[in-house]
Amino acid sequence: MSIEGSWDVVLNTPMGKQKGKMNVSLSGSDLSGEIQSPMGSIPMREGKVDGDKATWLCGVTKPISMDLEFDVLVDGDAFTGTVKVGPMGKNAVEGKRAS
């Protein structure tokens, strides 16, 4: 199943679980969209889809300016994967299709 659509997302961080909403659009293998988080709307960029795998970047400015590098596998109405948080390593991320 495609990652296109609306998702409830949970990012597991050393500071606890961070929840957000994600809206994804596809144009061929190009992925775009945004994540709504407690920090506001974060645009997704440089997104790509290859089969069940999706990758994209999100830039944040708090607590420091850095890119978050998402790498996920979609399985039906769920996805799991990792987010590289700048110089702070990787954290788990998961999503469930919003109803």
A tleap script that builds the chain and sets N, CA, C and O, in Angstrom:
source leaprc.protein.ff14SB
mol = sequence {
  NMET SER ILE GLU GLY SER TRP ASP VAL VAL
  LEU ASN THR PRO MET GLY LYS GLN LYS GLY
  LYS MET ASN VAL SER LEU SER GLY SER ASP
  LEU SER GLY GLU ILE GLN SER PRO MET GLY
  SER ILE PRO MET ARG GLU GLY LYS VAL ASP
  GLY ASP LYS ALA THR TRP LEU CYS GLY VAL
  THR LYS PRO ILE SER MET ASP LEU GLU PHE
  ASP VAL LEU VAL ASP GLY ASP ALA PHE THR
  GLY THR VAL LYS VAL GLY PRO MET GLY LYS
  ASN ALA VAL GLU GLY LYS ARG ALA CSER
}
set mol.1.N position { 0.838 -1.184 0.000 }
set mol.1.CA position { 0.000 0.000 0.000 }
set mol.1.C position { 0.880 1.242 0.000 }
set mol.1.O position { 1.997 1.219 0.515 }
set mol.2.N position { 0.387 2.291 -0.562 }
set mol.2.CA position { 1.109 3.547 -0.713 }
set mol.2.C position { 1.160 4.343 0.592 }
set mol.2.O position { 0.273 4.233 1.439 }
set mol.3.N position { 2.203 5.136 0.734 }
set mol.3.CA position { 2.320 6.020 1.899 }
set mol.3.C position { 1.465 7.285 1.715 }
set mol.3.O position { 1.310 8.069 2.651 }
set mol.4.N position { 0.919 7.479 0.529 }
set mol.4.CA position { 0.111 8.669 0.281 }
set mol.4.C position { -1.091 8.715 1.221 }
set mol.4.O position { -1.751 7.698 1.435 }
set mol.5.N position { -1.378 9.890 1.781 }
set mol.5.CA position { -2.532 10.054 2.652 }
set mol.5.C position { -2.159 10.713 3.967 }
set mol.5.O position { -1.116 11.355 4.088 }
set mol.6.N position { -3.038 10.540 4.954 }
set mol.6.CA position { -2.877 11.154 6.281 }
set mol.6.C position { -2.469 10.111 7.301 }
set mol.6.O position { -2.970 8.986 7.291 }
set mol.7.N position { -1.541 10.495 8.193 }
set mol.7.CA position { -0.961 9.567 9.160 }
set mol.7.C position { -0.872 10.193 10.547 }
set mol.7.O position { -0.661 11.398 10.685 }
set mol.8.N position { -1.036 9.361 11.568 }
set mol.8.CA position { -0.703 9.716 12.943 }
set mol.8.C position { 0.699 9.166 13.179 }
set mol.8.O position { 0.945 7.976 12.981 }
set mol.9.N position { 1.616 10.031 13.602 }
set mol.9.CA position { 3.030 9.679 13.694 }
set mol.9.C position { 3.520 9.809 15.136 }
set mol.9.O position { 3.136 10.732 15.855 }
set mol.10.N position { 4.378 8.865 15.547 }
set mol.10.CA position { 5.022 8.929 16.868 }
set mol.10.C position { 6.524 8.760 16.670 }
set mol.10.O position { 6.988 7.762 16.119 }
set mol.11.N position { 7.267 9.755 17.131 }
set mol.11.CA position { 8.728 9.724 17.100 }
set mol.11.C position { 9.216 9.469 18.510 }
set mol.11.O position { 8.923 10.240 19.424 }
set mol.12.N position { 9.962 8.384 18.690 }
set mol.12.CA position { 10.498 8.043 20.013 }
set mol.12.C position { 11.847 8.734 20.190 }
set mol.12.O position { 12.793 8.452 19.455 }
set mol.13.N position { 11.934 9.633 21.159 }
set mol.13.CA position { 13.162 10.403 21.369 }
set mol.13.C position { 13.655 10.181 22.802 }
set mol.13.O position { 12.919 9.656 23.637 }
set mol.14.N position { 14.887 10.576 23.084 }
set mol.14.CA position { 15.377 10.487 24.462 }
set mol.14.C position { 14.534 11.325 25.435 }
set mol.14.O position { 14.559 11.097 26.645 }
set mol.15.N position { 13.784 12.303 24.887 }
set mol.15.CA position { 12.922 13.146 25.733 }
set mol.15.C position { 11.490 12.633 25.781 }
set mol.15.O position { 10.597 13.331 26.263 }
set mol.16.N position { 11.262 11.423 25.288 }
set mol.16.CA position { 9.920 10.846 25.298 }
set mol.16.C position { 9.316 10.817 23.907 }
set mol.16.O position { 9.949 11.220 22.931 }
set mol.17.N position { 8.085 10.337 23.827 }
set mol.17.CA position { 7.382 10.209 22.551 }
set mol.17.C position { 6.865 11.573 22.097 }
set mol.17.O position { 6.234 12.301 22.864 }
set mol.18.N position { 7.142 11.898 20.846 }
set mol.18.CA position { 6.660 13.123 20.225 }
set mol.18.C position { 5.618 12.723 19.183 }
set mol.18.O position { 5.922 11.965 18.262 }
set mol.19.N position { 4.398 13.227 19.322 }
set mol.19.CA position { 3.314 12.860 18.414 }
set mol.19.C position { 3.047 13.973 17.420 }
set mol.19.O position { 3.234 15.154 17.714 }
set mol.20.N position { 2.605 13.570 16.234 }
set mol.20.CA position { 2.275 14.532 15.202 }
set mol.20.C position { 1.347 13.926 14.170 }
set mol.20.O position { 0.984 12.752 14.247 }
set mol.21.N position { 0.972 14.744 13.207 }
set mol.21.CA position { 0.141 14.331 12.075 }
set mol.21.C position { 0.951 14.579 10.817 }
set mol.21.O position { 1.703 15.550 10.735 }
set mol.22.N position { 0.799 13.704 9.840 }
set mol.22.CA position { 1.561 13.820 8.611 }
set mol.22.C position { 0.623 13.648 7.421 }
set mol.22.O position { -0.213 12.744 7.401 }
set mol.23.N position { 0.769 14.521 6.434 }
set mol.23.CA position { 0.016 14.424 5.186 }
set mol.23.C position { 1.012 14.268 4.050 }
set mol.23.O position { 1.933 15.072 3.906 }
set mol.24.N position { 0.822 13.222 3.237 }
set mol.24.CA position { 1.780 12.870 2.191 }
set mol.24.C position { 1.080 12.823 0.839 }
set mol.24.O position { -0.017 12.279 0.705 }
set mol.25.N position { 1.743 13.410 -0.165 }
set mol.25.CA position { 1.300 13.325 -1.552 }
set mol.25.C position { 2.419 12.705 -2.373 }
set mol.25.O position { 3.598 12.856 -2.051 }
set mol.26.N position { 2.039 12.008 -3.434 }
set mol.26.CA position { 3.016 11.395 -4.329 }
set mol.26.C position { 2.810 11.897 -5.748 }
set mol.26.O position { 1.684 12.131 -6.186 }
set mol.27.N position { 3.910 12.055 -6.451 }
set mol.27.CA position { 3.905 12.323 -7.879 }
set mol.27.C position { 4.956 11.389 -8.463 }
set mol.27.O position { 6.148 11.699 -8.457 }
set mol.28.N position { 4.505 10.240 -8.969 }
set mol.28.CA position { 5.445 9.205 -9.385 }
set mol.28.C position { 6.173 8.683 -8.164 }
set mol.28.O position { 5.543 8.201 -7.223 }
set mol.29.N position { 7.513 8.776 -8.168 }
set mol.29.CA position { 8.284 8.312 -7.007 }
set mol.29.C position { 8.678 9.467 -6.085 }
set mol.29.O position { 9.399 9.263 -5.109 }
set mol.30.N position { 8.205 10.684 -6.393 }
set mol.30.CA position { 8.518 11.848 -5.562 }
set mol.30.C position { 7.466 12.022 -4.473 }
set mol.30.O position { 6.265 12.005 -4.739 }
set mol.31.N position { 7.940 12.188 -3.246 }
set mol.31.CA position { 7.080 12.329 -2.067 }
set mol.31.C position { 7.162 13.769 -1.580 }
set mol.31.O position { 8.246 14.351 -1.539 }
set mol.32.N position { 6.020 14.346 -1.211 }
set mol.32.CA position { 5.998 15.672 -0.608 }
set mol.32.C position { 4.904 15.693 0.447 }
set mol.32.O position { 4.065 14.794 0.504 }
set mol.33.N position { 4.919 16.720 1.277 }
set mol.33.CA position { 3.902 16.850 2.307 }
set mol.33.C position { 4.410 17.666 3.466 }
set mol.33.O position { 5.348 18.454 3.341 }
set mol.34.N position { 3.758 17.456 4.619 }
set mol.34.CA position { 4.146 18.181 5.817 }
set mol.34.C position { 3.787 17.382 7.051 }
set mol.34.O position { 2.896 16.533 7.037 }
set mol.35.N position { 4.508 17.679 8.120 }
set mol.35.CA position { 4.232 17.084 9.422 }
set mol.35.C position { 3.792 18.204 10.354 }
set mol.35.O position { 4.476 19.219 10.485 }
set mol.36.N position { 2.652 18.016 10.994 }
set mol.36.CA position { 2.163 18.956 12.003 }
set mol.36.C position { 2.633 18.438 13.349 }
set mol.36.O position { 2.263 17.339 13.762 }
set mol.37.N position { 3.452 19.234 14.036 }
set mol.37.CA position { 4.009 18.825 15.317 }
set mol.37.C position { 3.779 19.934 16.331 }
set mol.37.O position { 3.277 21.001 15.977 }
set mol.38.N position { 4.141 19.696 17.600 }
set mol.38.CA position { 4.047 20.778 18.584 }
set mol.38.C position { 4.885 22.005 18.196 }
set mol.38.O position { 4.650 23.101 18.704 }
set mol.39.N position { 5.869 21.820 17.293 }
set mol.39.CA position { 6.694 22.942 16.827 }
set mol.39.C position { 6.074 23.655 15.639 }
set mol.39.O position { 6.648 24.621 15.135 }
set mol.40.N position { 4.905 23.198 15.178 }
set mol.40.CA position { 4.255 23.802 14.019 }
set mol.40.C position { 4.329 22.900 12.809 }
set mol.40.O position { 4.596 21.704 12.926 }
set mol.41.N position { 4.089 23.483 11.638 }
set mol.41.CA position { 4.095 22.748 10.382 }
set mol.41.C position { 5.526 22.638 9.851 }
set mol.41.O position { 6.228 23.640 9.710 }
set mol.42.N position { 5.944 21.409 9.559 }
set mol.42.CA position { 7.299 21.160 9.071 }
set mol.42.C position { 7.188 20.543 7.670 }
set mol.42.O position { 6.720 19.413 7.534 }
set mol.43.N position { 7.614 21.272 6.627 }
set mol.43.CA position { 7.547 20.721 5.266 }
set mol.43.C position { 8.485 19.531 5.090 }
set mol.43.O position { 9.585 19.494 5.643 }
set mol.44.N position { 8.024 18.569 4.311 }
set mol.44.CA position { 8.839 17.416 3.934 }
set mol.44.C position { 9.502 17.768 2.605 }
set mol.44.O position { 8.857 18.339 1.725 }
set mol.45.N position { 10.805 17.427 2.448 }
set mol.45.CA position { 11.484 17.730 1.195 }
set mol.45.C position { 12.390 16.569 0.793 }
set mol.45.O position { 12.725 15.706 1.605 }
set mol.46.N position { 12.774 16.571 -0.473 }
set mol.46.CA position { 13.653 15.537 -1.033 }
set mol.46.C position { 13.101 14.136 -0.789 }
set mol.46.O position { 13.859 13.186 -0.594 }
set mol.47.N position { 11.769 14.016 -0.801 }
set mol.47.CA position { 11.139 12.730 -0.545 }
set mol.47.C position { 11.153 11.816 -1.750 }
set mol.47.O position { 10.952 12.250 -2.884 }
set mol.48.N position { 11.394 10.543 -1.488 }
set mol.48.CA position { 11.413 9.517 -2.531 }
set mol.48.C position { 10.716 8.259 -2.029 }
set mol.48.O position { 10.763 7.934 -0.843 }
set mol.49.N position { 10.072 7.562 -2.952 }
set mol.49.CA position { 9.432 6.279 -2.656 }
set mol.49.C position { 10.016 5.242 -3.604 }
set mol.49.O position { 10.137 5.481 -4.806 }
set mol.50.N position { 10.377 4.082 -3.048 }
set mol.50.CA position { 10.873 2.962 -3.836 }
set mol.50.C position { 10.196 1.713 -3.289 }
set mol.50.O position { 10.640 1.145 -2.291 }
set mol.51.N position { 9.114 1.284 -3.947 }
set mol.51.CA position { 8.334 0.153 -3.440 }
set mol.51.C position { 7.694 0.519 -2.120 }
set mol.51.O position { 6.956 1.501 -2.038 }
set mol.52.N position { 7.972 -0.270 -1.068 }
set mol.52.CA position { 7.414 -0.011 0.263 }
set mol.52.C position { 8.298 0.913 1.099 }
set mol.52.O position { 7.948 1.241 2.233 }
set mol.53.N position { 9.448 1.339 0.548 }
set mol.53.CA position { 10.377 2.193 1.290 }
set mol.53.C position { 10.143 3.656 0.921 }
set mol.53.O position { 9.943 3.991 -0.247 }
set mol.54.N position { 10.171 4.531 1.945 }
set mol.54.CA position { 10.049 5.968 1.719 }
set mol.54.C position { 11.113 6.694 2.535 }
set mol.54.O position { 11.404 6.323 3.672 }
set mol.55.N position { 11.684 7.730 1.937 }
set mol.55.CA position { 12.684 8.551 2.620 }
set mol.55.C position { 12.351 10.021 2.373 }
set mol.55.O position { 11.830 10.377 1.317 }
set mol.56.N position { 12.657 10.871 3.356 }
set mol.56.CA position { 12.478 12.309 3.197 }
set mol.56.C position { 13.237 13.042 4.293 }
set mol.56.O position { 13.681 12.442 5.272 }
set mol.57.N position { 13.375 14.339 4.112 }
set mol.57.CA position { 14.004 15.216 5.089 }
set mol.57.C position { 12.993 16.216 5.613 }
set mol.57.O position { 12.082 16.627 4.895 }
set mol.58.N position { 13.158 16.605 6.867 }
set mol.58.CA position { 12.422 17.711 7.474 }
set mol.58.C position { 13.439 18.577 8.201 }
set mol.58.O position { 14.263 18.065 8.959 }
set mol.59.N position { 13.387 19.871 7.979 }
set mol.59.CA position { 14.293 20.779 8.675 }
set mol.59.C position { 13.624 21.376 9.901 }
set mol.59.O position { 12.489 21.844 9.819 }
set mol.60.N position { 14.308 21.365 11.029 }
set mol.60.CA position { 13.802 21.988 12.256 }
set mol.60.C position { 14.804 23.043 12.719 }
set mol.60.O position { 15.981 23.004 12.361 }
set mol.61.N position { 14.318 23.976 13.513 }
set mol.61.CA position { 15.184 25.039 14.032 }
set mol.61.C position { 15.298 25.022 15.543 }
set mol.61.O position { 16.117 25.742 16.114 }
set mol.62.N position { 14.466 24.185 16.211 }
set mol.62.CA position { 14.515 24.094 17.674 }
set mol.62.C position { 14.693 22.647 18.078 }
set mol.62.O position { 14.051 21.800 17.457 }
set mol.63.N position { 15.488 22.287 19.044 }
set mol.63.CA position { 16.287 23.185 19.870 }
set mol.63.C position { 17.485 23.757 19.129 }
set mol.63.O position { 18.026 24.786 19.534 }
set mol.64.N position { 17.919 23.092 18.022 }
set mol.64.CA position { 18.965 23.646 17.166 }
set mol.64.C position { 18.544 23.407 15.725 }
set mol.64.O position { 17.678 22.572 15.460 }
set mol.65.N position { 19.144 24.126 14.804 }
set mol.65.CA position { 18.836 23.963 13.394 }
set mol.65.C position { 19.490 22.681 12.873 }
set mol.65.O position { 20.704 22.508 12.981 }
set mol.66.N position { 18.666 21.774 12.303 }
set mol.66.CA position { 19.188 20.514 11.767 }
set mol.66.C position { 18.142 19.864 10.884 }
set mol.66.O position { 16.964 20.220 10.917 }
set mol.67.N position { 18.601 18.897 10.090 }
set mol.67.CA position { 17.701 18.087 9.278 }
set mol.67.C position { 17.383 16.795 9.999 }
set mol.67.O position { 18.249 16.189 10.630 }
set mol.68.N position { 16.129 16.382 9.897 }
set mol.68.CA position { 15.692 15.069 10.362 }
set mol.68.C position { 15.588 14.201 9.114 }
set mol.68.O position { 14.887 14.560 8.167 }
set mol.69.N position { 16.278 13.061 9.103 }
set mol.69.CA position { 16.310 12.176 7.941 }
set mol.69.C position { 15.458 10.939 8.219 }
set mol.69.O position { 15.850 10.068 8.995 }
set mol.70.N position { 14.289 10.870 7.580 }
set mol.70.CA position { 13.345 9.775 7.772 }
set mol.70.C position { 13.625 8.654 6.772 }
set mol.70.O position { 13.933 8.907 5.607 }
set mol.71.N position { 13.511 7.404 7.248 }
set mol.71.CA position { 13.686 6.206 6.422 }
set mol.71.C position { 12.707 5.170 6.964 }
set mol.71.O position { 12.928 4.599 8.032 }
set mol.72.N position { 11.617 4.927 6.219 }
set mol.72.CA position { 10.554 4.063 6.737 }
set mol.72.C position { 10.155 2.993 5.722 }
set mol.72.O position { 10.396 3.122 4.522 }
set mol.73.N position { 9.535 1.930 6.247 }
set mol.73.CA position { 8.927 0.875 5.439 }
set mol.73.C position { 7.429 0.869 5.728 }
set mol.73.O position { 7.004 0.815 6.882 }
set mol.74.N position { 6.643 0.925 4.663 }
set mol.74.CA position { 5.183 0.926 4.779 }
set mol.74.C position { 4.673 -0.505 4.685 }
set mol.74.O position { 5.073 -1.263 3.801 }
set mol.75.N position { 3.783 -0.866 5.609 }
set mol.75.CA position { 3.151 -2.187 5.609 }
set mol.75.C position { 1.655 -1.977 5.806 }
set mol.75.O position { 1.174 -1.915 6.937 }
set mol.76.N position { 0.919 -1.867 4.696 }
set mol.76.CA position { -0.519 -1.628 4.772 }
set mol.76.C position { -0.827 -0.259 5.347 }
set mol.76.O position { -0.455 0.764 4.771 }
set mol.77.N position { -1.508 -0.241 6.483 }
set mol.77.CA position { -1.913 1.012 7.115 }
set mol.77.C position { -0.986 1.410 8.249 }
set mol.77.O position { -1.396 2.118 9.169 }
set mol.78.N position { 0.270 0.959 8.190 }
set mol.78.CA position { 1.250 1.311 9.220 }
set mol.78.C position { 2.626 1.443 8.578 }
set mol.78.O position { 2.888 0.879 7.515 }
set mol.79.N position { 3.498 2.196 9.239 }
set mol.79.CA position { 4.898 2.213 8.833 }
set mol.79.C position { 5.777 2.246 10.068 }
set mol.79.O position { 5.364 2.708 11.132 }
set mol.80.N position { 6.998 1.747 9.912 }
set mol.80.CA position { 8.008 1.798 10.964 }
set mol.80.C position { 9.327 2.165 10.312 }
set mol.80.O position { 9.538 1.933 9.121 }
set mol.81.N position { 10.212 2.744 11.113 }
set mol.81.CA position { 11.506 3.096 10.576 }
set mol.81.C position { 12.313 3.904 11.564 }
set mol.81.O position { 12.115 3.829 12.777 }
set mol.82.N position { 13.239 4.686 11.007 }
set mol.82.CA position { 14.131 5.484 11.835 }
set mol.82.C position { 14.154 6.928 11.358 }
set mol.82.O position { 13.827 7.235 10.211 }
set mol.83.N position { 14.549 7.798 12.272 }
set mol.83.CA position { 14.794 9.202 11.966 }
set mol.83.C position { 16.178 9.538 12.499 }
set mol.83.O position { 16.432 9.431 13.699 }
set mol.84.N position { 17.066 9.942 11.608 }
set mol.84.CA position { 18.381 10.419 12.038 }
set mol.84.C position { 18.199 11.874 12.441 }
set mol.84.O position { 17.799 12.712 11.633 }
set mol.85.N position { 18.500 12.160 13.701 }
set mol.85.CA position { 18.282 13.487 14.272 }
set mol.85.C position { 19.624 14.213 14.324 }
set mol.85.O position { 20.291 14.252 15.358 }
set mol.86.N position { 20.004 14.787 13.178 }
set mol.86.CA position { 21.265 15.515 13.099 }
set mol.86.C position { 22.403 14.724 13.715 }
set mol.86.O position { 22.573 13.540 13.424 }
set mol.87.N position { 23.197 15.387 14.580 }
set mol.87.CA position { 24.340 14.716 15.194 }
set mol.87.C position { 23.965 13.844 16.397 }
set mol.87.O position { 24.842 13.263 17.037 }
set mol.88.N position { 22.660 13.749 16.708 }
set mol.88.CA position { 22.236 13.034 17.914 }
set mol.88.C position { 21.846 11.588 17.676 }
set mol.88.O position { 21.287 10.953 18.571 }
set mol.89.N position { 22.123 11.049 16.497 }
set mol.89.CA position { 21.846 9.641 16.257 }
set mol.89.C position { 20.459 9.378 15.721 }
set mol.89.O position { 19.745 10.299 15.324 }
set mol.90.N position { 20.081 8.101 15.714 }
set mol.90.CA position { 18.806 7.668 15.147 }
set mol.90.C position { 17.802 7.349 16.250 }
set mol.90.O position { 18.157 6.872 17.328 }
set mol.91.N position { 16.532 7.630 15.941 }
set mol.91.CA position { 15.419 7.301 16.820 }
set mol.91.C position { 14.371 6.540 16.015 }
set mol.91.O position { 14.299 6.678 14.794 }
set mol.92.N position { 13.576 5.751 16.687 }
set mol.92.CA position { 12.502 5.003 16.032 }
set mol.92.C position { 11.328 5.934 15.728 }
set mol.92.O position { 11.035 6.860 16.484 }
set mol.93.N position { 10.671 5.667 14.608 }
set mol.93.CA position { 9.449 6.383 14.239 }
set mol.93.C position { 8.444 5.355 13.760 }
set mol.93.O position { 8.806 4.349 13.150 }
set mol.94.N position { 7.172 5.620 14.045 }
set mol.94.CA position { 6.110 4.733 13.577 }
set mol.94.C position { 4.904 5.584 13.205 }
set mol.94.O position { 4.718 6.689 13.713 }
set mol.95.N position { 4.103 5.047 12.316 }
set mol.95.CA position { 2.912 5.764 11.889 }
set mol.95.C position { 1.762 4.807 11.633 }
set mol.95.O position { 1.957 3.645 11.276 }
set mol.96.N position { 0.557 5.330 11.827 }
set mol.96.CA position { -0.664 4.588 11.517 }
set mol.96.C position { -1.541 5.495 10.683 }
set mol.96.O position { -1.684 6.685 10.966 }
set mol.97.N position { -2.130 4.911 9.644 }
set mol.97.CA position { -2.988 5.694 8.778 }
set mol.97.C position { -4.123 6.304 9.573 }
set mol.97.O position { -4.801 5.609 10.329 }
set mol.98.N position { -4.335 7.600 9.406 }
set mol.98.CA position { -5.406 8.301 10.118 }
set mol.98.C position { -6.745 7.922 9.499 }
set mol.98.O position { -6.860 7.765 8.283 }
set mol.99.N position { -7.748 7.778 10.347 }
set mol.99.CA position { -9.072 7.392 9.828 }
set mol.99.C position { -9.903 8.603 9.509 }
set mol.99.O position { -11.043 8.470 9.063 }
savepdb mol mol.pdb
quit
